Amino acid sequence: MKVTFIHPDLGLGGAERLVLDAALGLQDLGHEVSVYTSHCDRNHAFMEIKKGLIDYHVYGDFFPRSIAGKFHIIGAIVRQLYLSCFVPTDSDVYIVDQLSASLPLLRLRSDSKIVFYCHFPDQLLAQRSSTIRSIYRLPWDWLEQVTTAVADEILVNSKFTRSVFAKTFTFIKRTPDVIYPCVPIAPSVTSSHMATLIAPYTTVLSINRFERKKNVELAIKAYAKLIHNPSVGAEDKLALKLVIAGGYDPRVSENIEYLSELCTLAKDLRLSYCLRHPGESLDTIDPQINVLFLPSITDSEKTVLLENSRVLLYTPAFEHFGIVPLEAMYAGTPVLAVNSGGPTETVKEDVTGWLRDADDTEAWAKVLYKVCFDDEFINSSYSKMVDNGINHIHNNFSREAMADAFEKIIEKVIKQKHRPPVFLADLTLFTLLFSALAIPIIAFLLYSFL
């Protein structure tokens, strides 16, 4: 079958990783697969994109993402609508994720079936810091709901997201199927330089995009409690490093601001740090530093860090799913995660890791002490936990398992004869876009001539 994925920005995030793995998995099953996106920078993309292992097409990157730093939702919708004008109309199925606004247009252009993968309702991610902003979001929230309802099949990434979906999209009476993201189980390329850098140390690792919702400050605070614990000797303190790594895009102001805030927090907590800016090289790690910030790590560096760290700290609360804990377990690193959201479905307490409350820094520090300095645990239980994590991923979260699940959904949706109604979504989309474009023009004309 011919399968076309439609994704807003093919960068380095968890959503992009899922789309790429699903596309490659279906391609391995013999399907003709292509990915359409509004943006893809080969220098800021996963290795499979750089190597050309998947067919992808970029349309509409010239459209601005926002207007004067505002109205991001309008920019995103316009970019996706333009992109959707170029997808092939002879596809058997479109698999769309993140943004549902173009689903009515896809129905208008083609008889192809539509599967929508909801990572999390967008309206719950939008900021509502004022009454005006909340009122502004209302029509776009409605648009998200009525356009999502146009999909022939709706998927979510976890049972947690499914429960949130039901509470948020009350207009939609269907129950989405769950397809968990996967960990690519294949030989990986590692960075020998990074391995040499961290080899002398015991590494505590945090990998997240540099966004405030990721709550990375929890990792820094827990590490600070451990480092400043009087029972930890001076030599042990020098040997223990916290590495804060992850996705970083210099085009995104929040990434820049949050990285700066984290550096300031480390300084305030009396932690010395080193920051390797994107594109810079790091020849050595000063033994005196506590925290190493590594924005925009490569895939090979990420692999080394995951394979050689003592524990992964996964700090987001109410995370929709969370792929990094799975990557860590597959690499043989136990996980300490927040006791909410997706990780409660993937991290097994005292089997593959631990779950603790996001506001209990003391509890996090205690687990860190156990996994870093408790000789009895390290000698008797740690290796078993490592094996448990690896087996857990192989048995439940392989790319093959995810691709099989997608294939079954595609086969199911192809056979469906009844399709959801589209009129309400068409009307809402036209009204909102007309208003968004016409009101500024009318205001400008009135201002100019009156």
C-alpha positions as CSV (number, residue, x, y, z in Angstrom):
1,M,0.0,0.0,0.0
2,K,1.0,3.6,-0.5
3,V,1.3,5.4,2.8
4,T,1.9,9.1,3.2
5,F,3.0,10.7,6.5
6,I,2.2,14.4,7.1
7,H,4.2,16.0,9.9
8,P,4.8,19.7,10.7
9,D,8.6,19.8,11.4
10,L,10.9,16.9,10.9
11,G,13.4,17.8,13.6
12,L,14.9,15.9,16.6
13,G,12.0,15.6,19.0
14,G,10.1,12.5,20.3
15,A,7.2,13.0,17.8
16,E,9.6,13.1,14.9
17,R,11.3,10.0,16.2
18,L,7.9,8.2,16.3
19,V,7.0,9.3,12.8
20,L,10.4,8.2,11.4
21,D,10.2,4.8,13.1
22,A,6.7,4.2,12.0
23,A,7.6,5.2,8.4
24,L,10.7,3.0,8.4
25,G,8.9,0.1,10.0
26,L,6.1,0.2,7.4
27,Q,8.7,0.5,4.6
28,D,10.4,-2.6,6.0
29,L,7.1,-4.4,5.7
30,G,7.0,-3.7,2.0
31,H,4.8,-0.6,1.8
32,E,5.6,2.4,-0.3
33,V,6.2,5.2,2.2
34,S,6.9,8.9,2.0
35,V,7.0,11.7,4.6
36,Y,5.7,15.3,3.8
37,T,6.8,18.1,6.1
38,S,7.0,21.9,6.3
39,H,10.6,21.9,7.5
40,C,13.5,19.5,7.6
41,D,17.2,20.6,8.1
42,R,19.4,17.7,7.3
43,N,22.0,19.1,9.7
44,H,19.5,19.1,12.5
45,A,17.8,15.7,11.9
46,F,18.0,12.0,12.8
47,M,20.6,9.9,11.1
48,E,18.1,8.1,9.0
49,I,17.2,11.4,7.3
50,K,20.8,12.3,6.8
51,K,21.5,8.9,5.2
52,G,18.4,9.2,2.9
53,L,16.8,6.0,4.2
54,I,13.3,7.5,3.9
55,D,11.7,9.4,1.1
56,Y,10.7,12.9,2.4
57,H,9.5,16.2,0.8
58,V,9.4,19.7,2.2
59,Y,6.9,22.3,1.2
60,G,5.9,25.7,2.7
61,D,9.0,26.4,4.8
62,F,9.0,30.0,3.5
63,F,5.8,30.7,5.4
64,P,6.5,32.4,8.8
65,R,5.9,30.4,11.9
66,S,4.4,33.3,13.7
67,I,3.4,37.0,13.2
68,A,5.7,39.3,15.3
69,G,6.4,36.4,17.6
70,K,2.6,35.8,18.2
71,F,-0.2,33.9,16.6
72,H,1.8,30.7,16.3
73,I,-1.3,28.6,15.7
74,I,-2.2,30.6,12.6
75,G,1.3,30.1,11.2
76,A,1.2,26.4,11.9
77,I,-2.2,25.9,10.3
78,V,-1.3,27.9,7.2
79,R,1.9,26.0,6.8
80,Q,0.1,22.7,7.1
81,L,-2.6,23.6,4.7
82,Y,-0.1,24.6,2.1
83,L,1.9,21.4,2.6
84,S,-1.3,19.4,2.2
85,C,-1.8,20.8,-1.2
86,F,1.2,18.8,-2.4
87,V,0.7,15.4,-0.9
88,P,-0.1,12.7,-3.5
89,T,-3.8,12.1,-4.0
90,D,-3.3,8.4,-4.9
91,S,-2.2,7.4,-1.4
92,D,-4.1,4.6,0.2
93,V,-3.8,6.3,3.6
94,Y,-2.6,9.5,5.1
95,I,-1.1,9.3,8.6
96,V,-1.2,12.8,10.1
97,D,0.1,13.8,13.5
98,Q,0.3,16.8,15.9
99,L,-2.0,19.2,13.9
100,S,-5.4,18.2,12.6
101,A,-6.4,21.4,10.7
102,S,-5.6,20.0,7.3
103,L,-7.8,16.9,7.6
104,P,-10.8,18.5,5.9
105,L,-8.6,19.7,3.0
106,L,-7.2,16.2,2.6
107,R,-10.8,14.8,2.4
108,L,-11.6,17.4,-0.2
109,R,-8.5,16.6,-2.4
110,S,-8.6,12.8,-2.1
111,D,-10.6,9.7,-1.2
112,S,-7.6,8.4,0.7
113,K,-8.3,7.2,4.3
114,I,-6.9,9.3,7.1
115,V,-5.4,8.1,10.4
116,F,-4.7,10.9,12.9
117,Y,-2.1,10.2,15.7
118,C,-2.6,12.4,18.7
119,H,0.5,12.8,20.8
120,F,-1.5,15.1,23.1
121,P,-4.3,17.6,22.6
122,D,-2.7,20.8,21.4
123,Q,-5.1,23.0,23.3
124,L,-3.7,21.7,26.6
125,L,-0.2,22.7,25.6
126,A,-1.1,26.3,24.6
127,Q,-0.4,29.0,27.1
128,R,-3.3,30.8,28.6
129,S,-1.6,33.5,30.7
130,S,-4.4,36.0,30.4
131,T,-8.1,36.3,29.8
132,I,-7.5,37.7,26.3
133,R,-5.3,34.8,25.4
134,S,-7.8,32.3,26.7
135,I,-10.6,33.9,24.7
136,Y,-8.3,33.9,21.6
137,R,-7.7,30.2,21.9
138,L,-11.4,29.2,22.1
139,P,-12.1,29.0,18.4
140,W,-8.8,27.3,17.7
141,D,-9.6,24.7,20.4
142,W,-13.0,24.1,18.7
143,L,-11.2,23.8,15.4
144,E,-8.9,21.1,16.8
145,Q,-11.8,19.1,18.0
146,V,-14.0,19.2,14.9
147,T,-11.1,18.6,12.5
148,T,-9.7,15.7,14.6
149,A,-13.2,14.1,14.3
150,V,-12.8,14.0,10.5
151,A,-10.1,11.3,10.8
152,D,-11.2,7.8,9.8
153,E,-9.1,6.4,12.7
154,I,-7.7,8.1,15.8
155,L,-4.6,6.9,17.6
156,V,-2.9,8.0,20.8
157,N,0.5,7.2,22.3
158,S,-0.5,5.9,25.8
159,K,-3.5,5.0,27.9
160,F,-2.8,8.3,29.8
161,T,-3.2,10.3,26.7
162,R,-6.3,8.4,25.8
163,S,-7.9,9.3,29.1
164,V,-6.9,13.0,28.6
165,F,-8.3,12.8,25.0
166,A,-11.7,11.7,26.3
167,K,-11.9,14.5,28.8
168,T,-10.8,17.1,26.3
169,F,-12.6,16.2,23.1
170,T,-16.1,15.7,24.5
171,F,-17.5,16.1,20.9
172,I,-15.7,13.0,19.8
173,K,-17.4,9.8,21.0
174,R,-14.9,7.3,19.6
175,T,-12.3,5.7,21.8
176,P,-8.8,6.0,20.2
177,D,-6.5,2.9,19.9
178,V,-3.2,3.0,21.6
179,I,0.1,2.5,19.7
180,Y,3.1,3.0,21.8
181,P,6.2,4.6,20.3
182,C,9.1,2.2,19.9
183,V,12.9,2.1,20.5
184,P,14.8,1.2,17.3
185,I,16.4,-2.1,18.2
186,A,19.4,-2.1,15.8
187,P,23.2,-1.7,15.9
188,S,24.0,1.9,16.8
189,V,27.0,4.1,16.0
190,T,28.7,5.6,19.0
191,S,31.0,8.5,19.6
192,S,34.4,7.3,20.7
193,H,35.3,10.9,21.7
194,M,32.3,11.3,24.0
195,A,33.0,7.8,25.5
196,T,36.6,8.9,26.3
197,L,35.4,12.1,27.9
198,I,32.9,10.5,30.4
199,A,34.8,7.3,31.0
200,P,36.6,8.5,34.2
201,Y,33.3,9.6,35.8
202,T,30.0,8.2,37.2
203,T,27.4,10.0,35.1
204,V,23.9,10.9,36.0
205,L,22.0,11.8,32.8
206,S,19.0,14.0,31.9
207,I,17.9,14.1,28.2
208,N,15.1,16.4,27.2
209,R,14.4,19.3,24.9
210,F,15.3,22.6,26.5
211,E,11.7,23.5,27.3
212,R,10.3,24.7,30.7
213,K,7.6,22.0,30.7
214,K,10.4,19.4,30.8
215,N,11.1,20.4,34.4
216,V,14.9,19.8,34.1
217,E,15.5,21.9,37.2
218,L,14.3,18.9,39.2
219,A,17.3,16.9,38.1
220,I,19.7,19.8,39.0
221,K,18.0,20.2,42.5
222,A,18.2,16.5,43.2
223,Y,21.8,16.3,42.2
224,A,22.6,19.3,44.3
225,K,21.1,17.7,47.3
226,L,23.2,14.6,46.7
227,I,26.4,16.6,46.1
228,H,25.9,18.7,49.2
229,N,25.1,15.6,51.4
230,P,27.8,15.5,54.1
231,S,28.0,11.7,53.9
232,V,29.3,11.9,50.4
233,G,33.1,12.0,50.3
234,A,35.1,14.6,48.4
235,E,36.4,12.1,45.9
236,D,33.0,10.7,45.2
237,K,31.7,14.2,44.6
238,L,34.4,14.9,42.1
239,A,33.7,11.5,40.3
240,L,29.9,12.2,40.0
241,K,28.8,14.3,37.0
242,L,25.4,15.5,36.0
243,V,25.0,15.7,32.2
244,I,22.1,17.8,30.9
245,A,21.6,17.0,27.2
246,G,18.9,17.2,24.6
247,G,17.2,18.9,21.7
248,Y,18.0,22.6,21.2
249,D,17.0,24.8,18.4
250,P,18.5,28.3,18.2
251,R,15.4,29.4,16.3
252,V,13.3,28.8,19.4
253,S,13.6,31.6,22.0
254,E,12.4,29.3,24.8
255,N,15.3,26.9,24.2
256,I,17.7,29.8,24.5
257,E,16.0,31.3,27.6
258,Y,15.6,28.0,29.4
259,L,19.2,26.9,28.9
260,S,20.3,30.2,30.4
261,E,17.9,29.7,33.4
262,L,19.2,26.2,34.1
263,C,22.8,27.5,34.1
264,T,21.8,30.2,36.5
265,L,20.1,27.6,38.7
266,A,23.2,25.5,38.8
267,K,25.2,28.5,39.9
268,D,22.7,29.4,42.6
269,L,22.9,25.9,44.0
270,R,26.7,26.2,44.2
271,L,27.3,23.8,41.4
272,S,30.1,24.5,38.9
273,Y,29.2,23.8,35.3
274,C,30.5,23.7,31.7
275,L,28.4,24.6,28.7
276,R,29.3,23.2,25.3
277,H,27.4,25.3,22.7
278,P,26.1,23.6,19.6
279,G,28.8,23.3,17.0
280,E,31.6,23.6,19.5
281,S,34.0,20.8,20.5
282,L,34.8,19.7,24.0
283,D,38.4,18.3,24.4
284,T,38.3,17.5,28.1
285,I,36.0,17.7,31.1
286,D,37.4,19.7,34.0
287,P,37.3,17.3,37.0
288,Q,36.2,20.2,39.2
289,I,32.9,20.8,37.4
290,N,29.6,19.3,38.6
291,V,27.2,19.8,35.7
292,L,27.9,19.5,31.9
293,F,25.3,21.1,29.6
294,L,25.2,19.5,26.1
295,P,22.5,21.1,23.9
296,S,22.0,19.6,20.4
297,I,23.8,16.3,21.0
298,T,24.3,14.0,18.0
299,D,22.7,10.5,17.8
300,S,26.1,8.9,18.4
301,E,26.8,11.1,21.5
302,K,23.3,10.3,22.8
303,T,24.0,6.6,22.4
304,V,27.2,6.8,24.4
305,L,25.6,8.8,27.2
306,L,22.7,6.4,27.5
307,E,25.0,3.3,27.5
308,N,27.4,4.7,30.0
309,S,25.3,6.5,32.6
310,R,24.5,5.1,36.0
311,V,20.9,6.4,35.9
312,L,18.6,8.5,33.7
313,L,16.6,11.2,35.4
314,Y,13.3,11.8,33.5
315,T,11.7,14.9,35.0
316,P,8.6,16.0,33.0
317,A,5.3,15.7,34.9
318,F,2.3,14.3,33.1
319,E,4.4,13.5,30.1
320,H,2.2,12.1,27.2
321,F,4.4,9.1,26.8
322,G,8.2,9.7,27.0
323,I,10.5,7.9,24.6
324,V,13.8,8.6,26.4
325,P,13.1,6.3,29.4
326,L,12.6,3.4,26.9
327,E,15.9,4.4,25.1
328,A,17.7,4.3,28.4
329,M,16.3,0.9,29.5
330,Y,17.3,-0.5,26.1
331,A,20.8,0.9,26.5
332,G,21.0,-0.8,30.0
333,T,20.4,2.3,32.1
334,P,17.8,2.2,34.9
335,V,15.3,5.2,35.0
336,L,14.2,7.5,37.7
337,A,11.0,9.2,36.5
338,V,8.1,11.4,37.7
339,N,5.2,9.3,39.0
340,S,2.6,10.6,36.4
341,G,1.7,10.3,32.8
342,G,3.3,7.9,30.3
343,P,6.3,6.7,32.4
344,T,3.8,5.0,34.8
345,E,3.1,2.6,31.8
346,T,6.7,2.0,30.9
347,V,8.8,2.1,34.0
348,K,8.4,-0.7,36.5
349,E,9.0,0.2,40.1
350,D,12.1,-1.5,41.5
351,V,12.3,-3.7,38.3
352,T,13.4,-1.4,35.6
353,G,13.6,1.9,37.6
354,W,11.8,4.1,40.1
355,L,8.8,6.5,40.1
356,R,8.8,9.5,42.4
357,D,6.7,12.6,42.9
358,A,7.8,15.6,41.0
359,D,7.8,17.9,44.0
360,D,9.7,15.5,46.3
361,T,13.4,16.4,45.6
362,E,14.5,14.6,48.7
363,A,13.0,11.3,47.4
364,W,14.9,11.8,44.1
365,A,18.1,12.5,46.0
366,K,17.7,9.3,48.0
367,V,17.3,7.2,44.9
368,L,20.4,8.9,43.4
369,Y,22.4,8.0,46.6
370,K,21.2,4.4,46.3
371,V,22.2,3.9,42.7
372,C,25.5,5.8,42.9
373,F,26.9,5.1,46.3
374,D,25.0,2.1,47.9
375,D,27.5,-0.7,47.4
376,E,25.0,-3.4,48.5
377,F,22.5,-2.3,45.8
378,I,25.2,-1.8,43.1
379,N,26.8,-5.2,43.7
380,S,23.6,-7.3,44.2
381,S,20.7,-5.6,42.3
382,Y,21.9,-3.1,39.8
383,S,22.9,-5.6,37.0
384,K,19.6,-7.4,37.4
385,M,17.7,-4.1,36.9
386,V,19.8,-3.5,33.8
387,D,18.8,-6.9,32.3
388,N,15.2,-6.3,33.2
389,G,15.1,-3.1,31.3
390,I,16.7,-4.5,28.2
391,N,14.2,-7.5,28.1
392,H,11.3,-5.2,28.8
393,I,12.0,-3.1,25.7
394,H,12.7,-6.1,23.4
395,N,9.4,-7.7,24.5
396,N,7.1,-4.7,24.4
397,F,8.6,-1.7,22.5
398,S,10.3,-2.8,19.3
399,R,10.0,-1.1,16.0
400,E,8.6,-4.3,14.5
401,A,5.8,-4.4,17.1
402,M,4.9,-0.8,16.4
403,A,5.0,-1.3,12.6
404,D,2.7,-4.4,12.9
405,A,0.3,-2.3,15.0
406,F,0.2,0.5,12.4
407,E,-0.3,-2.1,9.6
408,K,-3.3,-3.6,11.3
409,I,-4.8,-0.2,11.7
410,I,-4.2,0.7,8.1
411,E,-5.8,-2.6,6.9
412,K,-8.8,-2.0,9.2
413,V,-9.3,1.6,8.0
414,I,-9.0,0.7,4.4
415,K,-11.9,-1.7,4.8
416,Q,-14.2,0.8,6.5
417,K,-17.0,2.1,4.2
418,H,-18.5,4.7,6.5
419,R,-16.5,8.0,6.9
420,P,-17.0,10.7,9.5
421,P,-18.9,13.8,8.4
422,V,-16.7,16.7,7.3
423,F,-19.1,19.7,6.9
424,L,-18.8,21.2,10.4
425,A,-15.0,21.0,10.2
426,D,-15.0,22.7,6.7
427,L,-17.2,25.5,8.0
428,T,-15.2,26.1,11.1
429,L,-11.9,26.1,9.2
430,F,-13.1,28.5,6.5
431,T,-14.6,30.9,9.0
432,L,-11.5,31.0,11.2
433,L,-9.0,31.4,8.4
434,F,-11.2,34.1,6.7
435,S,-11.5,36.0,10.0
436,A,-7.7,35.6,10.8
437,L,-6.8,37.0,7.4
438,A,-9.6,39.5,6.8
439,I,-9.7,41.3,10.2
440,P,-6.1,42.5,10.1
441,I,-6.6,43.7,6.5
442,I,-9.8,45.6,7.4
443,A,-8.2,47.1,10.5
444,F,-5.2,48.3,8.4
445,L,-7.5,49.8,5.8
446,L,-9.6,51.6,8.4
447,Y,-6.4,52.9,10.1
448,S,-5.0,54.1,6.8
449,F,-8.1,55.9,5.4
450,L,-10.1,57.1,8.4
